Amino acid sequence: MYLTKEVKEEIFSKHGKGKNDTGSTEGQIALFTHRINHLTSHLKKNQKDFNTERSLLRMVGKRRSLLDYLKKKDIERYRTIIKELGIRK
């Protein structure tokens, strides 16, 4: 499994307020980014996996919604998370 408990705790401790802060917007965006990167590499090997492609598109949409929310609430936090994760736009 690519997303173990330790990996999640590391993501949330790095981008959230702590390892148990799973509800913060930055933590959720970081988790979605990790999952999106994993699915993208999977789809490069399995081009005909349409269920995974659909899941990937839904995840990208959810991350985009969270990024729009963060941009509306606090532009500085938005800019820092974009820079940390290397998300363009």
N, C-alpha and C positions, 0 to 999 in steps of 0.2 A: 504494500500500500504506500502510495507516494505522500499521503498527508497523515502523518502520525500525530499523536498527542504532543510530542516534543516539538515537532515542526510548527504546529499551531501556536503553542506557547511562545516559541521563539518569535514568530511573526507578530503576535499581539504584544509581547514585551518590547519589541523593537519599535513598532509603529503606534501602539496604544499607550495607555497610561500605566499598564502593568500586564502581567501574563494572564490575569483573570479578567481583564477588561475587554470582553469579547464584543461589547455593544458599541464601542466607539466607531465613528465613521471612518477614521483613518485605518483602524484595524481591519474593518470589513473590506475596505478598498484594497488593502495589502493582501488579504486572504483571497479575494476575487482575482487579483493580479497573479498570484501564485498558481491558482487553479487554471486560469486562462493560459498561462505559459505552458503548463503541463498538457492541457488539451491541444494546444497549438502544435506542440512537438508530436503528440500522438497522431494528429491529423496529417502531418507531413509524411508519416509512414503508412497510414491507412486512409487513402483519399476517398474511399467509398463508404466510410462510416458516417452515414447521414444523421444518425441519432446523436452522435457526439458533436457533429457540426451544429445541429439545432441547439443543443445544450450550451455550446460555446457562444452562440449568438445571444442566447438569453442571458448568459452571465455577463457578456460585454454590455448589454443593455442595462442590467442591474448596476454594474459598476459605473456606467455613464450617469445613471440617475443619482447615485450617491455622490459622484463628483460634482454634478450640477447643484445638488443640495449644499454641499460644502462650499462651493464657489459663492452661492447666494448668502450663506451664513457668515463665513469668514474667509476672505480672499487670501490672506497670508497662509493659513493652514492648507488651503487648496494648492497654493504655489509650492509649498514645501513638500507635500506628499507627491505631487507630480514630479518634482525634481528627484526625490529619493527613489521612487519606483521606476523612473525613466519612462513614464507614460508621455507620449507626445500630445500636443495640443494645449 
